[in-house]
Amino acid sequence: MTAFLATWAALFAATVSPAADPPPAVTPITIDGVLKTRHAWSPDGKTLLYVKFPGATMGLFVREADGRERRLTDFASPEFDPAWSPDGSRVAIARDNTSPNQGNIDVYTVSAAGGDAKRVAGDVGKLSHEESPSWSPDGKLLVFSSTRNDKQQLYIVPAEGGEAKPLTADNSMNAHPAWSPDGRQIAFATSRWGDWELAVTDVEGKETRRLTESRGLDDYPAWSPDGKRLAFVSNRTGPRGIANYEVFVLDLATGTVRNVSEHSGLDQFPAWTPDGRLSWVSLRGGGHDIVVTDKPLGP
């Protein structure tokens, strides 16, 4: 075992428990209660992009700083998993091309203004699901998940499109990748240790390290802007099999985990603002709305 891995092993051996601090105060951003899922903040923090189900299908909506809301595209098919490019000019999305192949999901990028759709990753020889794109900090690459080789694995592709290279290649399921702010690592959720846990790998996929070990399911990692913490979703504090998911934050230096949502309502899909606040989708108000912490989360 390398010294690097030994350090991480020591972290896992330590007792990790939620911090005693009270949960941070939050303010709702949306109040319509309509079902929402993943969301993303623009690099300047002025615009929020989120998935919403206003009717029979899901679409991507942009919310400006003044509260105005607009649909990002005019696609009739479902679209989800938004990710802003580092310069804020484009958005990577997953799109379900319902015609002619129901359930054929591809990764596209679109202009932040809402047009100029370009397919970046799609089927290779058979129907597959390409989804959960995340940009490299320099804006040149995208990492995404795909079922093109039966198991759900991670791939890296040029942001303009081209050959996708595998990042993972094992017998487990790997999903929801997130590129670190320094560009050196990619966090993701994986089933390789049984239940879904979080892991991180270098951009060549040569050295993968386990980040969490819990009795529940850990998923949807999101890097803090300074790269020191990962927010994620877990049901680790509830009875096994109960879907009372909460939002947690993992301090990567100490291995400590803090429950930042602490609410009986469903809390999931975390995303960081550029100034270090944390937002997520919550059922605490009776509907699916996005809330954000009033202050940046400290170390």
PyMOL commands that set and color helices and strands:
alter all, ss='L'
color gray80, all
select helices_A, chain A and resi 3-13
alter helices_A, ss='H'
color red, helices_A
select strands_A, chain A and resi 26-28+36-41+48-52+59-63+69-71+79-84+90-97+104-111+118-121+130-135+141-146+153-158+165-166+174-179+185-190+197-202+208-210+218-223+229-234+246-251+257-259+267-272+278-282+289-293
alter strands_A, ss='S'
color yellow, strands_A
deselect
rebuild
show_as cartoon
